[in-house]
Amino acid sequence: MFKKCLISLMGALLIIPFFFNQDTLAIDNIGSRCGVLMEQLTGRVLYEKCADDQMYIASITKIMTAIVAIENGNLDEWVEITREDTYQVGSSLYMVEGDKMLMRDLLYGLMLRSGNDAAWAIARHIGGDVDTFVTMMNDKAYEIGMKNSVFQNPSGLDETTFNLSSARDMALIQRYAMNNPYYREISSQSFHRATSEQGKVFTWKNKHQLVNGRYQYTVSGKTGFTKRAKRTLVTSANNGDLELVAVTLVGANDWGDHVSMFEYGFENFNMKNAVDIGELHLLEDEMLYLVGFDRLFVRESRAIVLGEDEHLSNQLILRDNYDGTNVGVLEILVNDEVVDSVEVFAFQALPELNWWQRVLSWLRGN
C-alpha cells in the first residue's frame, strides 16, 4: 500500500502536451489507412491513426520471424534447404533443394529481399517444424504486449493462412527488435552478398527505399505487400538522440507518409532527462525525517521525449512498509499524468558522535 506524499522536485521543465489533440497536429493526416509514430526509447506514441485496428500485415511479419530466429538460433549455423522451402510463392531467394545457407545469410535474404522461402527455412530450422515456430511467434507477441496480433505463418503470405496485427503492435515489435544489435545490423543494410555451401552466389538489394537512401535519417525497415493487405511498411529513423518508429497499413503514398511523420517528430520533440542517477535534492521545507532517513537517491536514470508546451514534474510515493532502504518510487509526470517511475532508496541517518567518538574516528583516519 502506497502513501502518496507529493514532493515537487527542483528543475521542472517545459515541453509538448503528452495527451494532445490529433486535430492540432503539425502534419497532414497520413494517406495510409492506419499508422503510428512511436519513440524508440520510451515507447511513447507521438501520432496515431486507427492504431489498434486489426488488419492483414503481409511481409512486415518477417520482423517477428527475424527476431525470434535471432534470439533462439545460431547465426553461424548451416541450414539445409528442403523442397517445401522452395515451393513458397511470391518473393523468393531462389534457393536449391539440398543446398545449405548460413542462418545469418538467410536472415539478410529474409529482411532485404523478403524471401518467403527463407522464412520457411528459418522457421523449420529454429522450431523443428513451422507450426512450432509459429507458436514461438505468438508467444513473443504476447510477451511484449502485442494485443491485436495473430500469427499463422512466418512469411506474411495470406492465401491459405494469414497473419493479423495492428499499427501499434507492429511498432512494438520493431521497437523491441531494434534493441537487438544483430537485428539492427541486418535490417539496416541496403545490399548483401551471400554464398551457399554449394558455391551459389546471391546478391540482394533492400526493397525498402528509405533504407536505400531516400531519407537520410533511416536506420532500419521492412516492406510488405499482398492483395489482401495492400502496402504495409515499417521504418526506424534516428536524428541525434531521438529515434522513432513509423508504421503504416494499407498504404497509399507510404514512403511520403513515413517521411512526414518522421519530420513532424524530429521537429517537435526532443529527449529530456527526467531523473538522473544519484541523490535527490529536495526543497528545505520537505519533512524527510518522517521516514527516518536523511538522504534519498535513485540508481537509474530516466529520459522522456518532450516538446514545448508541456510541463514535467515528479512526485515521491513512500511505502508504508518498506524493505531495508528501498523506501518507495519517484513517479515521473507529464502534464500531471504519470508516464514512468523509478525506485527510490535511502541512506540511513547516522547518530551524532560525541567528542570521544570524534577523536577515535580522526585517529583511525575515518
C-alpha positions, -999 to 999 in steps of 0.1 A, spaced: 0 0 0 14 33 -10 10 66 9 11 95 -15 33 123 -4 36 148 -32 71 162 -32 79 186 -60 115 183 -71 135 212 -84 141 218 -121 107 212 -137 109 215 -175 85 229 -202 76 207 -231 48 195 -258 14 181 -245 16 144 -236 -21 138 -244 -26 161 -274 -55 166 -298 -47 150 -331 -67 177 -348 -38 201 -339 -10 181 -354 15 200 -375 13 173 -402 -15 165 -426 -35 133 -419 -15 105 -435 -28 89 -467 -24 53 -455 -55 39 -438 -37 33 -404 -5 45 -389 16 51 -358 47 71 -349 64 58 -317 95 69 -299 121 41 -296 134 46 -260 102 50 -240 75 37 -264 56 70 -263 32 73 -292 35 107 -309 9 102 -336 -17 76 -343 -45 69 -368 -67 38 -362 -37 24 -344 -54 -7 -329 -74 -18 -359 -66 -55 -367 -56 -59 -403 -36 -82 -427 1 -73 -425 19 -92 -453 57 -93 -452 63 -70 -422 55 -103 -404 92 -111 -411 103 -86 -384 88 -111 -359 103 -141 -378 137 -125 -377 138 -116 -340 125 -150 -329 152 -166 -350 180 -144 -337 170 -150 -301 167 -187 -305 192 -197 -331 229 -197 -341 236 -172 -368 267 -191 -380 249 -225 -384 242 -240 -418 205 -245 -427 196 -272 -453 170 -261 -479 141 -285 -484 116 -289 -512 89 -274 -491 110 -242 -487 115 -239 -525 77 -242 -531 68 -210 -513 52 -185 -537 59 -148 -540 92 -131 -532 119 -157 -532 157 -161 -529 155 -189 -555 175 -214 -534 180 -250 -544 167 -281 -526 196 -298 -508 219 -268 -507 227 -250 -474 228 -214 -464 242 -198 -432 214 -187 -409 229 -152 -409 226 -150 -447 190 -164 -446 181 -135 -423 196 -110 -447 176 -126 -475 145 -125 -453 148 -88 -445 162 -73 -477 147 -95 -504 117 -106 -483 123 -142 -493 93 -164 -484 115 -195 -490 139 -180 -464 111 -175 -439 101 -212 -442 137 -225 -440 143 -203 -409 111 -213 -392 116 -251 -398 152 -250 -386 146 -230 -355 113 -246 -344 119 -281 -357 88 -276 -377 69 -245 -390 39 -249 -366 62 -249 -336 79 -218 -348 46 -200 -353 37 -208 -317 70 -192 -307 60 -161 -327 27 -158 -309 44 -164 -275 68 -135 -283 38 -113 -293 21 -119 -260 54 -114 -241 59 -78 -255 23 -68 -252 10 -71 -288 -27 -73 -281 -41 -74 -316 -18 -98 -333 -23 -134 -345 4 -152 -365 -3 -183 -386 29 -184 -407 64 -169 -407 62 -152 -441 31 -130 -443 15 -149 -472 -23 -149 -468 -36 -173 -495 -42 -203 -471 -31 -190 -437 -27 -154 -426 -13 -130 -401 -32 -102 -384 -18 -72 -364 -22 -35 -359 -1 -5 -365 6 -1 -328 16 -38 -324 39 -36 -353 56 -6 -338 60 -25 -306 78 -54 -323 100 -32 -343 109 -12 -312 116 -45 -294 137 -59 -323 158 -27 -326 172 -33 -292 189 -64 -306 223 -55 -323 221 -83 -348 186 -74 -359 196 -37 -361 226 -45 -382 208 -69 -406 177 -47 -411 198 -16 -418 217 -28 -448 210 -17 -484 228 -46 -500 241 -80 -491 261 -108 -509 260 -144 -498 274 -177 -509 257 -211 -503 276 -242 -493 275 -254 -529 290 -221 -541 260 -204 -555 263 -166 -551 233 -145 -541 231 -107 -542 202 -89 -526 192 -52 -526 169 -39 -499 133 -33 -512 129 -5 -486 135 28 -505 141 48 -473 168 24 -461 184 27 -496 190 64 -491 157 82 -500 155 96 -464 188 104 -447 178 95 -411 165 60 -419 183 32 -399 160 2 -405 128 -10 -421 107 -37 -437 83 -36 -466 52 -58 -472 25 -63 -499 -2 -88 -507 -35 -83 -525 -53 -86 -492 -30 -65 -471 -21 -39 -497 11 -20 -489 24 -23 -454 56 -5 -442 77 -3 -410 106 21 -407 130 33 -380 148 66 -382 173 84 -360 182 121 -357 207 128 -329 195 113 -297 159 108 -309 149 75 -326 114 70 -340 94 40 -354 68 46 -381 42 20 -393 16 23 -420 -10 -3 -430 -30 -2 -463 -5 23 -476 -12 50 -502 20 71 -505 36 52 -476 71 65 -483 58 100 -481 37 92 -450 68 79 -432 89 109 -440 61 133 -430 57 115 -396 94 115 -390 98 152 -399 69 160 -375 86 140 -347 121 154 -352 108 190 -355 85 190 -324 100 166 -299 133 162 -280 147 138 -255 149 153 -220 164 139 -188 136 133 -163 157 117 -135 194 115 -130 213 88 -111 223 100 -76 209 119 -47 176 136 -48 180 173 -38 148 182 -21 134 215 -10 141 228 25 106 225 38 101 189 28 99 168 60 121 138 51 125 130 88 91 114 87 106 82 71 137 82 94 163 89 67 185 119 60 190 114 22 173 97 -8 188 86 -40 180 67 -72 201 41 -90 186 45 -125 183 75 -148 152 82 -169 147 102 -201 114 110 -219 105 126 -252 90 160 -248 83 192 -265 75 229 -259 41 233 -243 42 206 -216 54 206 -180 74 179 -164 72 171 -127 79 143 -102 62 130 -71 76 108 -44 54 79 -33 66 65 0 58 29 11 41 24 45 61 -7 50 95 -6 32 121 -33 29 155 -21 40 165 11 23 140 7 -7 115 32 5 93 39 -25 92 52 -61 97 85 -78 69 90 -103 75 110 -135 46 131 -147 40 150 -179 11 174 -176 2 157 -143 -1 123 -160 22 95 -147 43 82 -176 72 64 -158 87 57 -124 120 48 -107 128 30 -74 139 53 -46 164 43 -19 176 59 13 208 64 33 202 56 69 208 86 92 240 83 113 238 90 150 255 121 162 291 113 176 302 125 210 336 142 214 355 110 223 340 91 193 351 120 170 387 117 183 387 80 177 373 84 143 400 110 135 428 87 148 415 59 126 415 81 96 378 80 91 
